[in-house]
């Protein structure tokens, strides 16, 4: 089994937090989004993961020089070979997968790094693949599927009129990665891109017309990491899952001076809290100092200094300094509001 992870998008909707670090490496409850994604998939597929292939963007799009090194370390930690490919130009979802053509072989899970999830990953050997979907209130913003007799019959990209409320969340299983590559090659070789880009939905439709059968995968929780508010909410949900699993995410070297931590929280190493109430639902990264402050429902990165604040639904980047009275803030790396 291989995992293919397209993650070349610049994450413009999450700015300013993605101006200095790509969205998939944004830390949620102590781990980068992409690490949580591949860990979750590895834990539930019940098959050995031979390789994890990451498709990133070029350094000119904001991907730091050490991105590949970090991703390869994630794969190694999971006992898999790591591969990193670069999508130099954003030409669609199918094109992104094509960049990892040397890794498309045998059974594959393709997972886009826009969301985290909790899902049933039982893989049916009688199906050619699976597409994980979630019922949504407004399907017009998503690609959706139609079902008949338990199988997927149609793929519709952002329908203007109602056809289905089952949105594709960006996680796919293909029994035959070689066949997937063959269809993507055909798309690109014949310049088939009705929307202007090479989209995976076109490949899925072609496979379906050739007789491929796709099952819908069940999603229990779908957590968005696209914008600031949903990302903060995702942090809250992940902390809840970690607490339910009995995991303690508070470093044992945290310094508490007249301070309290209300669980669930993630607190990184070498954090000092003075006259502060932290939590519930707060993540704060390593080497941070918080004084005379109350923080709840917030996502705070590493090397941060916060004082005299009352924060709720806040997201603060790495190396930021904040001293103020505002609550629902969103400030990026190296910002100072004092």
C-alpha positions as CSV (number, residue, x, y, z in Angstrom):
1,X,0.0,0.0,0.0
2,X,1.2,3.5,-0.9
3,X,-0.1,6.9,0.3
4,X,0.1,9.8,-2.2
5,X,-0.2,13.2,-0.5
6,X,-0.7,16.2,-2.9
7,X,0.1,19.3,-0.8
8,X,1.4,21.9,-3.3
9,X,-1.2,24.5,-2.6
10,X,0.0,27.8,-1.0
11,X,-2.8,27.9,1.5
12,X,-3.8,31.5,0.7
13,X,-7.1,31.2,2.7
14,X,-5.1,30.7,5.9
15,X,-2.9,33.7,5.5
16,X,-1.0,35.3,7.3
17,X,-0.1,31.9,8.9
18,X,0.9,30.4,5.6
19,X,3.2,33.3,4.5
20,X,6.2,31.7,6.2
21,X,5.2,28.0,6.4
22,X,3.1,25.9,4.1
23,X,-0.4,25.0,5.4
24,X,0.3,21.2,5.6
25,X,3.1,21.9,8.1
26,X,0.9,24.1,10.3
27,X,1.0,22.5,13.7
28,X,-2.3,21.2,15.2
29,X,-2.2,19.9,18.8
30,X,1.5,19.5,18.6
31,X,1.9,17.8,15.2
32,X,1.9,19.2,11.6
33,X,-1.4,18.7,9.7
34,X,0.2,16.4,7.2
35,X,1.8,14.2,9.9
36,X,-1.6,13.7,11.6
37,X,-3.2,12.9,8.2
38,X,-0.7,10.1,7.2
39,X,-0.6,8.8,10.8
40,X,-4.4,8.4,10.8
41,X,-4.4,6.7,7.4
42,X,-1.6,4.3,8.4
43,X,-3.5,3.4,11.6
44,X,-6.7,2.4,9.9
45,X,-5.9,0.8,6.6
46,X,-4.7,-2.5,8.2
47,X,-2.1,-2.9,5.5
48,X,1.7,-2.3,5.5
49,X,2.5,1.1,4.1
50,X,5.4,0.7,1.8
51,X,5.8,4.3,0.6
52,X,4.5,7.8,1.4
53,X,4.9,10.2,-1.6
54,X,4.4,13.9,-0.9
55,X,3.8,16.4,-3.7
56,X,4.9,19.9,-2.6
57,X,5.2,23.3,-4.3
58,X,8.4,25.0,-5.3
59,X,10.4,27.2,-3.0
60,X,9.2,30.2,-4.9
61,X,5.7,29.5,-3.6
62,X,6.7,29.6,0.0
63,X,7.9,26.0,0.6
64,X,11.0,26.2,2.9
65,X,14.3,24.5,1.9
66,X,13.9,21.9,4.7
67,X,10.3,20.9,3.7
68,X,11.5,17.6,2.1
69,X,13.7,16.7,5.1
70,X,10.7,17.1,7.4
71,X,8.4,15.0,5.2
72,X,10.9,12.2,4.8
73,X,11.3,12.1,8.6
74,X,7.5,11.7,8.9
75,X,7.5,8.7,6.5
76,X,10.5,7.1,8.2
77,X,8.9,7.4,11.6
78,X,5.9,5.4,10.2
79,X,8.3,2.7,8.8
80,X,7.7,3.7,5.2
81,X,9.9,4.8,2.3
82,X,9.5,8.6,1.8
83,X,9.4,10.3,-1.6
84,X,9.1,14.0,-2.3
85,X,8.0,15.4,-5.7
86,X,7.6,19.1,-6.8
87,X,4.6,20.4,-8.7
88,X,6.2,23.4,-10.3
89,X,2.9,24.8,-11.7
90,X,-0.6,24.4,-10.3
91,X,-2.5,22.6,-13.1
92,X,-5.1,20.7,-11.1
93,X,-5.6,17.7,-8.8
94,X,-4.9,15.1,-11.5
95,X,-1.7,16.9,-12.5
96,X,-0.6,17.0,-8.9
97,X,-1.0,13.2,-8.6
98,X,0.8,12.8,-11.9
99,X,3.9,14.5,-10.4
100,X,4.3,11.4,-8.3
101,X,4.0,9.0,-11.2
102,X,7.0,7.0,-10.2
103,X,5.2,6.1,-7.0
104,X,1.8,5.2,-8.5
105,X,1.8,1.4,-8.4
106,X,-0.4,-1.2,-6.7
107,X,-3.0,-0.2,-4.2
108,X,-2.9,3.5,-3.2
109,X,-4.6,6.0,-0.9
110,X,-4.6,9.5,-2.3
111,X,-5.1,12.1,0.4
112,X,-5.3,15.8,-0.1
113,X,-4.1,17.9,2.9
114,X,-7.1,20.2,3.3
115,X,-8.7,18.3,6.1
116,X,-8.3,15.9,8.9
117,X,-10.8,13.2,9.5
118,X,-12.0,10.2,11.5
119,X,-13.4,7.5,9.1
120,X,-14.2,3.9,8.5
121,X,-11.3,2.6,6.3
122,X,-12.6,-0.9,5.7
123,X,-11.4,-1.6,2.1
124,X,-13.7,-3.9,0.0
125,X,-11.7,-6.3,-2.1
126,X,-14.6,-6.5,-4.6
127,X,-14.5,-2.8,-5.4
128,X,-12.0,-0.9,-7.6
129,X,-11.8,1.9,-5.1
130,X,-13.4,4.0,-2.5
131,X,-14.1,7.7,-2.2
132,X,-14.8,9.1,1.3
133,X,-17.7,11.5,1.5
134,X,-19.6,13.5,4.1
135,X,-23.1,14.9,4.1
136,X,-23.0,18.7,4.0
137,X,-25.5,21.5,4.2
138,X,-24.3,23.4,1.1
139,X,-23.0,21.0,-1.6
140,X,-22.5,23.8,-4.2
141,X,-19.1,24.5,-2.8
142,X,-17.9,20.9,-3.2
143,X,-17.5,18.0,-5.6
144,X,-20.3,15.6,-4.8
145,X,-21.3,12.0,-5.7
146,X,-24.5,10.3,-6.5
147,X,-25.3,6.7,-5.4
148,X,-27.2,3.7,-6.6
149,X,-27.3,0.3,-5.0
150,X,-24.5,1.3,-2.7
151,X,-22.1,2.3,-5.5
152,X,-21.1,5.7,-6.8
153,X,-22.8,6.5,-10.2
154,X,-21.9,10.1,-10.8
155,X,-19.3,12.7,-9.9
156,X,-20.4,16.4,-10.0
157,X,-18.1,19.3,-9.4
158,X,-19.6,22.2,-7.4
159,X,-23.2,21.7,-8.6
160,X,-25.3,24.9,-9.1
161,X,-28.5,22.9,-8.7
162,X,-29.0,20.2,-6.1
163,X,-28.0,16.7,-7.2
164,X,-26.5,15.3,-4.0
165,X,-25.3,16.5,-0.5
166,X,-22.5,13.9,-0.3
167,X,-19.3,15.9,-0.6
168,X,-16.0,14.4,-1.5
169,X,-13.6,15.2,1.3
170,X,-10.4,14.5,-0.6
171,X,-9.5,11.0,0.5
172,X,-9.5,8.2,-2.2
173,X,-8.5,4.6,-2.4
174,X,-7.5,3.0,-5.7
175,X,-6.9,-0.8,-6.0
176,X,-4.7,-0.3,-9.0
177,X,-2.4,2.7,-9.0
178,X,-1.0,1.7,-12.4
179,X,-4.5,2.1,-13.9
180,X,-5.0,5.4,-12.2
181,X,-1.7,6.6,-13.8
182,X,-2.7,5.3,-17.2
183,X,-5.9,7.4,-17.1
184,X,-4.1,10.5,-15.8
185,X,-1.6,10.2,-18.6
186,X,-4.4,10.0,-21.2
187,X,-6.0,13.1,-19.7
188,X,-2.7,15.1,-19.9
189,X,-1.5,13.7,-23.3
190,X,-4.8,14.7,-24.8
191,X,-5.1,18.0,-23.0
192,X,-8.5,17.2,-21.5
193,X,-9.2,19.9,-19.0
194,X,-12.8,21.4,-19.3
195,X,-12.3,23.6,-16.3
196,X,-8.8,24.8,-17.4
197,X,-7.0,22.3,-15.2
198,X,-6.5,18.5,-15.1
199,X,-9.0,17.4,-12.5
200,X,-9.2,14.0,-10.7
201,X,-13.0,14.0,-11.2
202,X,-12.4,13.6,-15.0
203,X,-10.2,10.6,-14.3
204,X,-12.8,9.1,-11.9
205,X,-15.6,9.5,-14.6
206,X,-13.4,7.8,-17.2
207,X,-12.7,4.9,-14.9
208,X,-16.4,4.6,-14.1
209,X,-17.3,4.5,-17.7
210,X,-14.9,1.7,-18.2
211,X,-16.7,-0.3,-15.6
212,X,-14.8,0.5,-12.4
213,X,-16.9,0.3,-9.3
214,X,-16.3,2.9,-6.5
215,X,-17.8,2.6,-3.0
216,X,-18.5,5.6,-0.7
217,X,-16.4,5.6,2.4
218,X,-18.0,6.6,5.7
219,X,-16.7,9.7,7.5
220,X,-17.4,10.2,11.2
221,X,-15.6,13.6,11.5
222,X,-14.4,16.0,8.9
223,X,-12.2,18.8,10.2
224,X,-11.4,21.7,7.9
225,X,-8.0,23.4,8.0
226,X,-8.7,25.9,5.3
227,X,-9.3,29.2,7.2
228,X,-8.5,30.5,10.6
229,X,-11.8,29.8,12.4
230,X,-12.2,26.2,11.1
231,X,-8.5,25.5,11.9
232,X,-9.0,26.7,15.5
233,X,-12.1,24.5,15.7
234,X,-10.1,21.5,14.2
235,X,-7.5,22.0,17.0
236,X,-10.4,21.8,19.5
237,X,-11.7,18.6,18.0
238,X,-8.3,16.9,17.8
239,X,-7.6,17.8,21.4
240,X,-10.9,16.1,22.3
241,X,-10.0,13.0,20.4
242,X,-6.6,12.9,22.1
243,X,-8.2,13.3,25.6
244,X,-10.7,10.5,24.8
245,X,-7.8,8.2,23.9
246,X,-6.2,8.9,27.2
247,X,-3.3,10.8,25.8
248,X,-1.6,13.5,28.0
249,X,-0.3,16.3,25.7
250,X,1.1,18.6,28.4
251,X,4.9,18.5,28.6
252,X,6.2,17.5,32.0
253,X,8.6,20.5,32.1
254,X,5.9,23.2,32.0
255,X,6.5,25.9,34.6
256,X,3.3,27.0,36.4
257,X,3.5,30.1,38.5
258,X,0.1,30.9,40.0
259,X,-1.4,29.4,36.9
260,X,-3.8,26.7,35.9
261,X,-4.2,24.4,32.8
262,X,-7.8,23.3,32.1
263,X,-7.8,20.2,29.9
264,X,-7.8,19.3,27.1
265,X,-4.7,21.2,26.1
266,X,-1.4,20.7,24.3
267,X,1.6,22.4,25.9
268,X,5.0,22.0,24.3
269,X,8.3,21.8,26.0
270,X,9.9,24.7,27.9
271,X,6.6,26.7,28.3
272,X,6.3,29.1,31.2
273,X,2.9,30.2,32.5
274,X,2.7,33.1,35.0
275,X,-0.6,34.2,36.5
276,X,-2.3,32.5,33.6
277,X,-5.3,30.3,33.0
278,X,-4.8,28.1,29.9
279,X,-7.7,26.1,28.4
280,X,-9.8,24.4,27.7
281,X,-9.1,23.6,24.0
282,X,-5.7,25.4,23.7
283,X,-2.5,24.3,21.9
284,X,0.7,26.2,22.6
285,X,4.1,25.3,21.2
286,X,7.5,25.0,22.8
287,X,9.6,27.8,24.2
288,X,6.7,30.1,24.9
289,X,6.0,32.6,27.8
290,X,2.5,33.6,28.8
291,X,1.9,36.1,31.6
292,X,-1.2,37.7,33.2
293,X,-3.4,36.1,30.6
294,X,-6.5,33.9,30.0
295,X,-6.5,31.8,26.8
296,X,-9.2,29.3,25.7
297,X,-10.3,27.7,22.4
298,X,-7.1,28.9,20.7
299,X,-4.1,27.7,18.6
300,X,-0.8,29.2,19.5
301,X,2.5,28.1,17.8
302,X,6.0,28.0,19.2
303,X,8.4,30.7,20.6
304,X,5.5,33.0,21.4
305,X,5.3,35.7,24.1
306,X,1.9,36.7,25.3
307,X,1.0,39.1,28.2
308,X,-2.0,40.9,29.6
309,X,-4.4,39.2,27.2
310,X,-7.8,37.6,27.2
311,X,-7.8,35.3,24.2
312,X,-10.7,33.2,22.8
313,X,-10.8,31.7,19.2
314,X,-7.3,33.1,18.6
315,X,-4.6,31.8,16.2
316,X,-1.0,33.1,16.8
317,X,2.0,32.2,14.7
318,X,5.6,31.3,15.6
319,X,7.9,33.9,17.2
320,X,5.0,36.3,17.7
321,X,4.7,38.8,20.5
322,X,1.3,39.9,21.8
323,X,0.4,42.4,24.5
324,X,-3.2,43.7,24.3
325,X,-6.8,43.6,25.0
326,X,-8.2,42.0,21.8
327,X,-9.6,38.5,21.9
328,X,-10.3,36.7,18.6
329,X,-7.0,37.6,16.9
330,X,-5.2,36.0,14.0
331,X,-1.6,37.1,13.7
332,X,1.2,35.4,11.8
333,X,4.8,34.5,12.4
334,X,7.2,37.1,13.8
335,X,4.3,39.7,14.3
336,X,4.6,42.0,17.3
337,X,1.5,43.7,18.8
338,X,2.7,45.4,21.9
